[in-house]
Amino acid sequence: MGNELAGLIKADLAALTNDAQGLAALQVAPAAQLHGEAPSGMSFAQSLKDAVGKVDNDDRLAAERMADVDSGKSGDLVGAMLASQEASLSFSMLMQVRNKVMGAVDELIKLPL
């Protein structure tokens, strides 16, 4: 049992070491070279737009499912409730991200020039 556990730990350590070496080999451009543009067409603003769009889509889907259950078109009350909870959790997570971003912006504003 002890040898088996030690072997698993060594295998995990070797995998982590390989991953770390792979990350060290990657070329990362300094922020000064980006000139405000994110590489590969990916930007923070676009990521936020996508997240807001997904939350909105989840909310609409949940509302449709609840309306179908209310009108008798569907008997899937459990699915409607799950969709509603998923939409609620997505919205809560988005608000937490917004709060963290706003806190970071406030901290950046407070930095001396």
TAVENHU-V209061 format. One record per pair of residues at least 12 apart in sequence whose C-alpha atoms are under 6 Angstrom apart, sorted by the first residue. I is the first residue (numbers start at 1). J is the second residue. If there is no record, write none. Layout:
I/J
I/J
This chain:
55/90
58/87
59/87
62/83
62/84
65/80
66/80
